[in-house]
């Protein structure tokens, strides 16, 4: 095709508008740069967006995971199950608390943790051997948390839903109802990331959602050094209006007001961005249905939030390198966590989770973001088709 892109085309890109800039500017002119009213407003509106009772804004998605593990009292030696197909933070949060990470392989049709394999793992150990489950809404496709909750209740597990890829995503429950990612109906806690390539960008930032009032108040304390000023929580009579108590070891995981102002502005058009992602994904699905030598991961699934659009090909590195010459910058999501040297040092090895490893050998995330134009998308499709046609020839 004759079209040439006028800008590099990465797999993901933030979308910053004049309204976003104005919102941040207004926050910078306000009285509070941190710990101000904009934080609470962002929390309130985000909780409403996902359908949860409570939300706690934090400095990033990894901090959100760490605080969740702390709030659920993960202890040294406790065992938690997650997927090997995720960013390492999903597992690392358990290690931060001294816990042991165990993995269950994926369903290769979706990239999601396979709950059948989770059950097999649980049934091969005594009840109480594992304490928690961290399912990941991979690429924007939601885990069926209704099924995960039944499994967790049977074996006495808590659930942290890692929904960094899926604000606005949902699954259909057994009653035919949409269950939004992070709504708290099945998971004890859920977490989100506001990294620039995510649906909602704050620069860096994260959010925890829950329907538990007790966990909500605990998280508020943990994100601010373990300190409380709430008169109802104080252990001693206050000395004066300045009085506060550090009641446990917490962290400074706060998110400043100007980041939250950007988040609020982005949240106002979140549905618009999600609709565009789904439109682009449907267009990719239609285009790639005619292309030989390529498989799309989980095409056309209801509720998919499409943080990523992932294809699988035989010569992944060849395609990756070829697309770079065309100003198309793809990415791989993810190197399986158990193959990271840190986790191999803990005893995991190649071959432990063959479905995740096979997926990794072929996967490629291609450009998908709301400001990707139809013409740019057609160019991406044409370049991929050109490479695969050459390989077939």
N, C-alpha and C positions, 0 to 999 in steps of 0.2 A: 504494500500500500504506500501511497505517496505521503501520508501524514507523518510528521516528525514532531515529537513532544517538545514543548518550549520550556519544560522544567523536568527535573528528575522525578521518576515515579516510584516512591518507596512503597513498602507493603502497607504502611499506615502513616497518617499525618494528622496533626492537630488542625482544628478549624477555629481561628480566632477572628471575631468580627469587631466592628466599631462599637457595638453594644457591649461586648466583653471588655474592651479597653476602657470604655466609659465607666463600667461597673467597678473595675479595679481602681481607676483614678478617683472615683468617689470614695472608695474605701480608704485610700491613702490620705484623703482630706479629712476623714472622720476622726473621732477622738481615740479610737482603739485600733491599733495594728494587730493585736493579738488578744485572745480571751475576751473579745467583745461580742456585741449582739449579732453580728453577721454569722458567727459560727453557729449559734443556736438556730438561726433562721435557716441556714443551709441544712442542718440536721433535721429540722422539722419538715422541710419540703422534700428532702430526699427520702425520709421515712414514708411520707405520703406517696411518693412516686413508686416505691417498691411494695407498699402495702404493709409495712411493719409498724409496730407501736413506737419503737425507739430507734434512734440512730446516734452514733458517736463519731464525730469527725476526728481523724488522726493524721499524722504526718505523711504516711504512705501505706501502701497495701501490706508491706512486710511488717510494719509496726502493728497494723490491724491484726494480722495473724498472731504475732507475738502476744499481744494483749489478750486475744481470745484464749490462747493456751494458758496464760497466767490466770485469767478469770475462771477457767475450768479446772484450775489447780493441777495441771500436769506436773507430775513428780518424777524425779530421777528413777529410771528403770521401768516406768510405765510404757506400754506399747500402744502405738497409734498406727492405724492403717490409712494409706493414701495411694494415689496413683503414681506410677513412675513417669507418666506423660503430663508434665506440668513444669512450671518454673520452680526452681529449687526452693523458693521461699515457702511453698506449701508444705514441704517436709521440714525445712530448717526450723520453723517455729517450735516444733516438738523438741528438736535438739537444743534449742536455746534454754529449754527448761530441764534438760538432762534426760528427756524421754528417748525411747527407741522408736525408730521409724520402720514400719513394715509396708510392703507394697502388694497390691493386687493388680493383675494385668488388665488390659483394656479390651473393650469390644472393638475390633478393627473396623466395623462399619460406622462407628460414631466417634471413636477416639476417647470415649468416656470410660471411667472405671467400670469394670464388669461386676455387677453386684452378685452374680452367680459365683464368680471367683472369690469375692469377699466372703460369701457364705461358706465356700469350701475351706477357706483359710480359717474362719472362725470355728468350723465344726471339727477341724483337726487339732484343736487345742482346748484345754479345759475352759469352762465359762469363767470369765474374769481375767483371762490371760491378756485380753486387749481391753483398752479403756475408751478409745475414741476412733472416729472415722472422719476423714477430711476428703469429701468428694469435690471434684473440680468441674465447673461448668465450662468445659473446654471449647475454645474458639467461639463461644457464644451459645453453644447448645447445652440446654439444661439437663442435669441429672434428674432422674425421677426420684425426688426426695420422699415421696410417699412410700415407695418401696424401700428406700434406704432407712426411713424411720421405723418401719415394721421390723426390719432386720436389726437395727440398733436397739430397739426395745427388747427384742428377743434375747439379745446377748449383752445387754446392759452397757451400751455405748452412748456417749454424747456425739453430736455432729457439729462440725464447723463446715459450712458451705463456702467454698472458695468461688465466689462469683465475680472475680475481677474482669472476666471476659463478657459478662452477660447482664448488665443493667438493662431492664426492659424485656429480657428474655423470660420464657415461661415453659412449663410442661403441662400436659393435660392429665389430671388426676383420674382416679377410678370412677368418679361421678361425672366426668366430662367437663370439669371446671378448670379454667386456667389458673395455675399457681405460679405467681411471679417469683423469679429468683430473688432471694433475700427477704421474702415476706414473713419469715419466722414461723410459719405454720408447721414446719417439720424439722428444721434445723434449730439447734440451741442458739447458734450465732451464725451470721453470714458476713463476709467481708467483700469490699470493693476497692478498686484502685482507680485513681484519677491521673495516672501517667499520661503524657501528651497523646500517645497513640490510642488511648481508650476512648470510649463513647463520650465521656465527660472529662474534661481536662482542667486541672488546677495547677499545672506545672509538676509538682509532686503532691500527693495527697491520698487519703484513703478514708473509708467509712466502714463502721461495724453496725449491723442492724440486728435487732432481737425483739422478741415479745416478752422477755423476762425483765420485770422491773428490778429485781435484785441484781442480775447481771449488768443491767444498764448503769446502775449507781456504782457498782464495783468498777466498771470500765472507766467511768468518769474520774474516779479516784486514781486508778492505775496510770492513766495517761498524763497525770500531773503529779508525778513524784510520790504517789501514794498519799497525797495530802487532801484533807477535807476541811471545809469551813462550815459545813452544815450543822447547825446547833443540835439537830436530832441525832447526829452521829458522834458528837464529841464525847470523849471518855472522861474529861474533867471539866469543871466549870471554867468558862472563858475568863481570861485576865482582862479583856477589853475588846474593843471592836476589831483589833488587829489579829485576834487569836486564831490560830489554825493548828491542826495536828497532822503530822506524818504518821500514819497508822500502819503502813506496810511499805515494802520496797517497791516503788513505782518508777516511772520513766517520764522524761519530757518528750512526749509523742503528740504534742498539740499541733493543730493546723491554724496558721494565722488568718486573720479576718480578710485580708486582701486575696488570699487563695480561695477562701470561701465565697467571696464576692464573685470571683471568676467562675467558681463552681455553680453558683446560683444562676448566673447569666447563661452558662452552658446548659444547665438543667432545664431552663425555660424552653429550649429548642431540642431537647433530647429525643422527643418522639419524631421530630422532623428528620434528625440525623439517622435514627433507627430505621425509619421508612426508606430512606435513600440507600442505606446499607442493604436492606432486604431487596430493594429493586435491583441494585447492581448484582447481588448474588443470583437472583433469578435470571438476569441477563447472561451471566457467566454460565449458569446451568444449561441454558438453551444453546449457547454457542459451543460449549464443550461436549454436548451430546453427540456432535458430529465429528469429533476429533478422536482419532485412533491413538492408542498408546498413552492414554491419560485417564485417571480415575479421580472423581471429585469426592472428598470426604463428606459424607452425610448431606447430600443435596436435598433441598426442598423440605427440610424438616420443620414442622410447625413450632413456633416459639423461638426459633433460632435468632439470636441477637447479632450474629455475624461480626464479632470483633475481628475474626480472621476468615479468609477464604482460602482453603487448603486443597491443593491438588497433589496427586501421587503419580510419579513417573519412574521409569526404570533408571534413566541416567539423570538423577537429580543434580549432581554437581555440574554435569555438562550443560544442563538447562540454566542453572543458576549463573554460570560463567557467561553463557551466551546472552542472557537477558541483561547482564551488566553492560555489555557492549552496546546495547540498545537503550541505555539510560533507564532501565527497569531494575529496581533494587528489591529483590525478594528476601525472604528470611526463612529460617527453619525453626519450627515450634513443635517439639523441643528435643534436645538431646535428653534421652531418658535419665531421670535423676539418679537411678542406681548405677549409671555408667560414669557419673562424675567421680573424679579421683577421691574426693573426700568420702563419698559413700562406698566406693570400692575399698578404701582403707578400713571401713567398718565391716567388710565381709561380702558385700554384694559383688556380682561378677557378670560378665557377658553370658547370655543364655538364660539368665534367671527369669526374664520376662520377654519371651520371644516375640509376642505380638507387638509390644511396644517397640522392640528393636527393629522388627521388620518395617513397621510404620515409619520409624525414624529414617531408615535407609532410603525412603522414597518421597518423603513429604516436602512440600514447598508452599509457603504462604505468599500469595501474589497480591498486587495492589488492591486494596479495598478501603476506601474512606469516603465520607460524604461529598467532598469537593472533587472527587475523581469524575471527570466528564465522560459522557458516552463515547466521545471520539477517542479519548485516552484509553478507555477500557477496550474499545475495538482494536486499538494498536497493541495492547497487551495480548489479547487473544490471537491476533495475527502473528505476533512474534513467537508465541508459544507454538502455534500451529506450524510455523515455518521450521522451527527446530525439530519438531516431532516428525514432520514430513521428510526432512533430510535424514533423520535416523531410520525411518522406515525404508527410504530409498537405498 
